């Protein structure tokens, strides 16, 4: 058992937040710890959360339209003030550690000259994060990215292309710097 989970306390407030989320989400597993100020936004019935997940204070998890899906695997930790915004599909595997202030978004706007920016179409591509991935603080993961099992993304990185399993990536844009041994 991790240090975090060993010291979690399920107060009546946590139980109340769990109950309220269970009424809105597509699926909410057992022993999910939902901290204060967590928001499941727009279409929460498209959000599935596995067993023993920890969602820290200030996280925003948003299914942005009626067909956008979000799935978070068992025993994953979503850090303080994370933003997970799906316009198509975001899947986060089991046993992942996602540090504070991570931004995961599967869309962006076009930027053609002949249209105002606020009239540009949304361009989407799914994000897939494997099992046992560690994403450090202040990371941005952009549309269409697949991060393989066991990968590590260093703090302050911007991930705009696929990361193979068990590789360590860092930078803006993120590049391979090492392999887990």
Steps between C-alpha positions, in 0.01 A plus 500: 500500500635844409581762760215716370235230524627381837431842652171587327209563730149454368306765693124542475571781250692261273217249527248770410705609196527134395124455529429814296749397228351150486168656401654689206784292353473208256698283744663566837703216649543403863711698749537808281629798699362830365652808661324833541447731202516218243270561204359253249388736228251530210418132421608307812301192388786444248764470775606160645729467800644169622554362851731661758554819298606817682390835357665792678364845574418732211504241221273574204391202289289602204325305229452798268220364281241221493733246338829588676619223733744490794616180671735487801642162601527334841738637766587811299565829679387827342698782662401840628352740243520266200295581191381206288287626210370257239328589174545144367663242729756499782601172665733488797618154602530335841765581761591840354634792702402839363661785696346845561422752226489255207294596194371222273295613199407301188410799281610838375366765266590553138676826421406587142547867409160550344298428819496654844667272755176459695332370182767240419403132509623275779753237386507185717701179535482252791756479778605162642712480816618149587531325836756597762580837343644786706421852380683766702380852586404762243491262202276564200387203289356592162254334261581172329772390743550145624723452805616141543492291816753597766610824330610805698436859392724756676370820655413797276491291181267538203420162342391529137602158366486137609719381786607131486471276807753545784665807347569823689414818310559867583490843343291727282427324278574182694776271372647174625772556759532148644350156546380349826725216607 
